[in-house]
Amino acid sequence: MKINGRQPLTRRQAQVLAVVAAFRAVRGYPPTVRELAAAMYPPLKHRNSAYTTLGQLQAKGYVRWQGGCKGTLVVVGRDVDG
């Protein structure tokens, strides 16, 4: 899946992006890596898999962490940048 001219996503990357965006929309803050791994279908067995996928999404420009702090994951182009 290619979004806004950025590099295409794998199926798992697209799923992680959708989970992060939905979680943020409902709760107002991003999921922890543990919550993200549990929310995937099928659930990821290791949190490192979720963290690795987030790193891939960051490298492709789909997500970023504001100020490099925990709890500040932003889906680029969907959230209000501050």
KACOR-V171842 format. One record per pair of residues at least 4 apart in sequence whose ideal C-beta (glycine too) atoms are under 7 Angstrom apart, sorted by the first residue. I is the first residue (numbers start at 1). J is the second residue. D is the distance in Angstrom with one decimal. If there is no record, write none. Layout:
BEGIN
i->[I/I]
j->[J/J]
d->[D/D]
END
This chain:
BEGIN
i->[1/1/1/2/2/4/6/6/6/7/9/9/9/11/12/12/13/13/13/13/14/15/15/16/16/16/16/16/16/17/17/17/17/18/19/19/19/19/20/20/20/20/20/20/20/21/21/21/22/23/23/23/23/24/24/24/24/24/29/30/30/31/31/31/32/33/33/33/33/34/34/35/36/36/37/37/37/37/37/38/40/44/44/47/48/49/50/51/52/53/54/54/55/56/57/57/58/58/61/62/62/63/63/63/63/64/64/65/65/65/66/66/67/74/75]
j->[8/9/14/6/8/77/60/61/62/60/13/14/17/15/16/53/17/53/56/57/18/19/40/20/36/50/53/54/57/21/57/62/75/22/23/36/39/40/24/30/31/36/63/73/75/25/75/78/26/27/30/31/39/28/29/30/75/79/71/71/73/35/36/39/36/37/47/50/51/38/47/39/40/50/43/44/47/49/50/43/44/49/50/51/52/53/54/55/56/57/58/63/59/60/62/63/63/64/76/75/76/73/74/75/76/74/76/69/72/73/72/74/72/79/79]
d->[6.1/4.8/5.0/6.8/4.4/6.2/5.9/5.2/6.6/4.5/4.0/4.5/6.8/6.4/6.3/5.9/6.3/5.9/6.0/5.7/6.4/6.4/6.4/6.3/6.7/6.8/4.8/6.7/6.5/6.3/6.1/5.7/6.5/6.1/6.0/6.1/5.0/6.5/6.3/5.9/6.4/6.8/6.7/6.3/5.8/6.3/4.8/5.7/6.3/5.8/6.4/4.4/6.9/7.0/6.6/5.3/6.9/6.9/6.3/6.6/3.8/3.8/4.5/6.5/6.9/6.4/4.8/5.0/5.2/6.5/5.7/6.1/6.9/4.6/6.4/4.1/5.0/6.8/4.3/5.4/5.0/4.5/5.4/6.2/6.0/6.5/6.4/6.6/6.6/6.5/6.4/6.4/6.4/6.5/4.4/4.6/5.4/6.0/6.1/6.8/5.8/5.9/6.5/5.6/6.2/5.6/5.8/6.6/5.2/5.7/3.9/5.9/6.2/4.6/5.6]
END
